Amino acid sequence: MEDPYLEDVRVYRGADVGSDHYLSIAKIKIKLKRQKKKASLPRRFDTSKLKDPATGEQFEASLRNRFSTLADPPPGSTVWWEELKEAMTAAGGEILGYKKSLWEAWISDHTLKLISERKTLHHRRHTNKSDNNDVHHEYMEKNREVKRSAQQRH
């Protein structure tokens, strides 16, 4: 039975991916379901600034000022909780600020260099048939180095 979603499949045997598998690329035709929009995640305050005593005191004073304006809660009322949340959020945003998300490169320059060296050994292994055994051992060692380097955090 033919799969109606696959349009074109090709296998690239010369691609070096560091294993005995072959790279295959396929064109796929699919229909996607519409997703409901998710509510955005709340932004996180930069609480690391509270380690600084001056910032901690400033934050505490700001909270005291905001709490002093709140009236006593009437029994069974959720309005007071909303006002409390608003006061905390305003003080946190004003004094502490928000955390900035930093994206780190997940692969180091050293690992990329090792990968390019492994690739040249791969090409040498398939072009020179005379010293194939030595190049094969060199390639396998370089492959181990690449894997070790990729697992480490640089």
Rosetta constraint file for C-alpha pairs under 8 A:
AtomPair CA 5 CA 28 HARMONIC 5.49 0.50
AtomPair CA 5 CA 29 HARMONIC 4.97 0.50
AtomPair CA 5 CA 30 HARMONIC 6.19 0.50
AtomPair CA 6 CA 26 HARMONIC 6.87 0.50
AtomPair CA 6 CA 27 HARMONIC 6.04 0.50
AtomPair CA 6 CA 28 HARMONIC 4.77 0.50
AtomPair CA 6 CA 29 HARMONIC 6.45 0.50
AtomPair CA 7 CA 26 HARMONIC 7.21 0.50
AtomPair CA 7 CA 27 HARMONIC 5.39 0.50
AtomPair CA 7 CA 28 HARMONIC 5.87 0.50
AtomPair CA 7 CA 29 HARMONIC 7.02 0.50
AtomPair CA 8 CA 26 HARMONIC 5.40 0.50
AtomPair CA 8 CA 27 HARMONIC 5.15 0.50
AtomPair CA 8 CA 28 HARMONIC 7.58 0.50
AtomPair CA 9 CA 24 HARMONIC 7.07 0.50
AtomPair CA 9 CA 25 HARMONIC 5.77 0.50
AtomPair CA 9 CA 26 HARMONIC 4.21 0.50
AtomPair CA 9 CA 27 HARMONIC 6.57 0.50
AtomPair CA 10 CA 24 HARMONIC 5.59 0.50
AtomPair CA 10 CA 25 HARMONIC 5.37 0.50
AtomPair CA 10 CA 26 HARMONIC 6.34 0.50
AtomPair CA 11 CA 22 HARMONIC 6.80 0.50
AtomPair CA 11 CA 23 HARMONIC 5.91 0.50
AtomPair CA 11 CA 24 HARMONIC 4.26 0.50
AtomPair CA 11 CA 25 HARMONIC 6.43 0.50
AtomPair CA 12 CA 22 HARMONIC 6.39 0.50
AtomPair CA 12 CA 23 HARMONIC 5.26 0.50
AtomPair CA 12 CA 24 HARMONIC 5.89 0.50
AtomPair CA 12 CA 25 HARMONIC 7.86 0.50
AtomPair CA 13 CA 22 HARMONIC 5.32 0.50
AtomPair CA 13 CA 23 HARMONIC 6.46 0.50
AtomPair CA 14 CA 22 HARMONIC 7.80 0.50
AtomPair CA 15 CA 22 HARMONIC 7.06 0.50
AtomPair CA 15 CA 23 HARMONIC 6.28 0.50
AtomPair CA 16 CA 119 HARMONIC 6.51 0.50
AtomPair CA 16 CA 122 HARMONIC 7.11 0.50
AtomPair CA 17 CA 21 HARMONIC 7.74 0.50
AtomPair CA 17 CA 22 HARMONIC 7.90 0.50
AtomPair CA 17 CA 23 HARMONIC 7.68 0.50
AtomPair CA 18 CA 143 HARMONIC 6.44 0.50
AtomPair CA 43 CA 98 HARMONIC 6.66 0.50
AtomPair CA 43 CA 99 HARMONIC 7.58 0.50
AtomPair CA 44 CA 98 HARMONIC 5.71 0.50
AtomPair CA 44 CA 99 HARMONIC 5.86 0.50
AtomPair CA 45 CA 92 HARMONIC 6.41 0.50
AtomPair CA 45 CA 93 HARMONIC 6.86 0.50
AtomPair CA 45 CA 96 HARMONIC 6.29 0.50
AtomPair CA 45 CA 97 HARMONIC 5.82 0.50
AtomPair CA 45 CA 98 HARMONIC 4.35 0.50
AtomPair CA 45 CA 99 HARMONIC 5.65 0.50
AtomPair CA 46 CA 96 HARMONIC 5.62 0.50
AtomPair CA 46 CA 97 HARMONIC 5.82 0.50
AtomPair CA 46 CA 98 HARMONIC 5.03 0.50
AtomPair CA 46 CA 99 HARMONIC 4.72 0.50
AtomPair CA 47 CA 51 HARMONIC 7.92 0.50
AtomPair CA 47 CA 96 HARMONIC 6.68 0.50
AtomPair CA 49 CA 55 HARMONIC 6.59 0.50
AtomPair CA 49 CA 56 HARMONIC 7.58 0.50
AtomPair CA 49 CA 96 HARMONIC 6.35 0.50
AtomPair CA 50 CA 55 HARMONIC 5.90 0.50
AtomPair CA 50 CA 56 HARMONIC 4.83 0.50
AtomPair CA 50 CA 96 HARMONIC 7.68 0.50
AtomPair CA 51 CA 55 HARMONIC 7.77 0.50
AtomPair CA 51 CA 56 HARMONIC 7.00 0.50
AtomPair CA 52 CA 56 HARMONIC 6.23 0.50
AtomPair CA 53 CA 57 HARMONIC 6.18 0.50
AtomPair CA 54 CA 58 HARMONIC 6.23 0.50
AtomPair CA 55 CA 59 HARMONIC 6.07 0.50
AtomPair CA 55 CA 95 HARMONIC 7.48 0.50
AtomPair CA 55 CA 96 HARMONIC 7.87 0.50
AtomPair CA 56 CA 60 HARMONIC 6.11 0.50
AtomPair CA 57 CA 61 HARMONIC 6.11 0.50
AtomPair CA 58 CA 62 HARMONIC 6.18 0.50
AtomPair CA 58 CA 95 HARMONIC 7.38 0.50
AtomPair CA 59 CA 63 HARMONIC 6.23 0.50
AtomPair CA 59 CA 91 HARMONIC 6.85 0.50
AtomPair CA 59 CA 92 HARMONIC 7.48 0.50
AtomPair CA 59 CA 95 HARMONIC 5.98 0.50
AtomPair CA 59 CA 96 HARMONIC 7.58 0.50
AtomPair CA 60 CA 64 HARMONIC 6.21 0.50
AtomPair CA 61 CA 65 HARMONIC 6.24 0.50
AtomPair CA 62 CA 66 HARMONIC 6.27 0.50
AtomPair CA 62 CA 91 HARMONIC 6.21 0.50
AtomPair CA 63 CA 67 HARMONIC 5.98 0.50
AtomPair CA 63 CA 87 HARMONIC 7.29 0.50
AtomPair CA 63 CA 88 HARMONIC 6.85 0.50
AtomPair CA 63 CA 91 HARMONIC 6.31 0.50
AtomPair CA 64 CA 68 HARMONIC 6.06 0.50
AtomPair CA 65 CA 69 HARMONIC 6.88 0.50
AtomPair CA 66 CA 70 HARMONIC 7.07 0.50
AtomPair CA 66 CA 87 HARMONIC 5.94 0.50
AtomPair CA 67 CA 84 HARMONIC 7.45 0.50
AtomPair CA 67 CA 87 HARMONIC 7.26 0.50
AtomPair CA 70 CA 80 HARMONIC 7.71 0.50
AtomPair CA 70 CA 83 HARMONIC 7.46 0.50
AtomPair CA 70 CA 84 HARMONIC 7.62 0.50
AtomPair CA 71 CA 80 HARMONIC 7.88 0.50
AtomPair CA 72 CA 80 HARMONIC 7.92 0.50
AtomPair CA 73 CA 77 HARMONIC 6.76 0.50
AtomPair CA 73 CA 80 HARMONIC 5.57 0.50
AtomPair CA 74 CA 80 HARMONIC 7.87 0.50
AtomPair CA 77 CA 81 HARMONIC 7.92 0.50
AtomPair CA 78 CA 82 HARMONIC 6.48 0.50
AtomPair CA 79 CA 83 HARMONIC 6.28 0.50
AtomPair CA 80 CA 84 HARMONIC 6.10 0.50
AtomPair CA 81 CA 85 HARMONIC 6.09 0.50
AtomPair CA 82 CA 86 HARMONIC 6.13 0.50
AtomPair CA 83 CA 87 HARMONIC 6.16 0.50
AtomPair CA 84 CA 88 HARMONIC 6.26 0.50
AtomPair CA 85 CA 89 HARMONIC 6.06 0.50
AtomPair CA 86 CA 90 HARMONIC 6.01 0.50
AtomPair CA 87 CA 91 HARMONIC 6.16 0.50
AtomPair CA 88 CA 92 HARMONIC 6.03 0.50
AtomPair CA 89 CA 93 HARMONIC 6.02 0.50
AtomPair CA 90 CA 94 HARMONIC 6.01 0.50
AtomPair CA 91 CA 95 HARMONIC 5.90 0.50
AtomPair CA 91 CA 96 HARMONIC 7.70 0.50
AtomPair CA 92 CA 96 HARMONIC 5.16 0.50
AtomPair CA 92 CA 97 HARMONIC 6.41 0.50
AtomPair CA 93 CA 97 HARMONIC 4.61 0.50
AtomPair CA 93 CA 98 HARMONIC 6.52 0.50
AtomPair CA 107 CA 111 HARMONIC 6.54 0.50
AtomPair CA 107 CA 112 HARMONIC 7.23 0.50
AtomPair CA 107 CA 150 HARMONIC 6.61 0.50
AtomPair CA 108 CA 112 HARMONIC 6.44 0.50
AtomPair CA 108 CA 150 HARMONIC 7.85 0.50
AtomPair CA 108 CA 154 HARMONIC 6.32 0.50
AtomPair CA 109 CA 113 HARMONIC 6.18 0.50
AtomPair CA 110 CA 114 HARMONIC 6.36 0.50
AtomPair CA 110 CA 149 HARMONIC 7.79 0.50
AtomPair CA 111 CA 115 HARMONIC 6.19 0.50
AtomPair CA 111 CA 146 HARMONIC 6.16 0.50
AtomPair CA 111 CA 149 HARMONIC 5.74 0.50
AtomPair CA 111 CA 150 HARMONIC 6.17 0.50
AtomPair CA 112 CA 116 HARMONIC 6.36 0.50
AtomPair CA 113 CA 117 HARMONIC 6.35 0.50
AtomPair CA 114 CA 118 HARMONIC 6.13 0.50
AtomPair CA 114 CA 142 HARMONIC 7.22 0.50
AtomPair CA 114 CA 145 HARMONIC 7.43 0.50
AtomPair CA 114 CA 146 HARMONIC 5.83 0.50
AtomPair CA 115 CA 119 HARMONIC 6.17 0.50
AtomPair CA 115 CA 146 HARMONIC 6.25 0.50
AtomPair CA 116 CA 120 HARMONIC 6.40 0.50
AtomPair CA 117 CA 121 HARMONIC 6.37 0.50
AtomPair CA 117 CA 142 HARMONIC 7.68 0.50
AtomPair CA 118 CA 122 HARMONIC 6.13 0.50
AtomPair CA 118 CA 139 HARMONIC 6.17 0.50
AtomPair CA 118 CA 142 HARMONIC 5.76 0.50
AtomPair CA 118 CA 143 HARMONIC 6.46 0.50
AtomPair CA 118 CA 146 HARMONIC 7.99 0.50
AtomPair CA 119 CA 123 HARMONIC 6.38 0.50
AtomPair CA 120 CA 124 HARMONIC 6.17 0.50
AtomPair CA 121 CA 125 HARMONIC 5.94 0.50
AtomPair CA 121 CA 135 HARMONIC 6.79 0.50
AtomPair CA 121 CA 138 HARMONIC 7.46 0.50
AtomPair CA 121 CA 139 HARMONIC 5.65 0.50
AtomPair CA 122 CA 126 HARMONIC 6.53 0.50
AtomPair CA 122 CA 139 HARMONIC 6.56 0.50
AtomPair CA 123 CA 127 HARMONIC 6.20 0.50
AtomPair CA 124 CA 128 HARMONIC 5.80 0.50
AtomPair CA 124 CA 135 HARMONIC 7.20 0.50
AtomPair CA 125 CA 129 HARMONIC 7.22 0.50
AtomPair CA 125 CA 132 HARMONIC 5.74 0.50
AtomPair CA 125 CA 135 HARMONIC 5.63 0.50
AtomPair CA 125 CA 136 HARMONIC 6.22 0.50
AtomPair CA 125 CA 139 HARMONIC 7.86 0.50
AtomPair CA 126 CA 132 HARMONIC 7.83 0.50
AtomPair CA 128 CA 132 HARMONIC 6.28 0.50
AtomPair CA 131 CA 135 HARMONIC 6.38 0.50
AtomPair CA 132 CA 136 HARMONIC 5.93 0.50
AtomPair CA 133 CA 137 HARMONIC 6.41 0.50
AtomPair CA 134 CA 138 HARMONIC 6.26 0.50
AtomPair CA 135 CA 139 HARMONIC 5.97 0.50
AtomPair CA 136 CA 140 HARMONIC 6.18 0.50
AtomPair CA 137 CA 141 HARMONIC 6.21 0.50
AtomPair CA 138 CA 142 HARMONIC 6.16 0.50
AtomPair CA 139 CA 143 HARMONIC 6.03 0.50
AtomPair CA 140 CA 144 HARMONIC 6.36 0.50
AtomPair CA 141 CA 145 HARMONIC 6.37 0.50
AtomPair CA 142 CA 146 HARMONIC 6.20 0.50
AtomPair CA 143 CA 147 HARMONIC 6.33 0.50
AtomPair CA 144 CA 148 HARMONIC 6.18 0.50
AtomPair CA 145 CA 149 HARMONIC 5.99 0.50
AtomPair CA 146 CA 150 HARMONIC 6.04 0.50
AtomPair CA 147 CA 151 HARMONIC 6.34 0.50
AtomPair CA 148 CA 152 HARMONIC 6.49 0.50
AtomPair CA 149 CA 153 HARMONIC 7.97 0.50
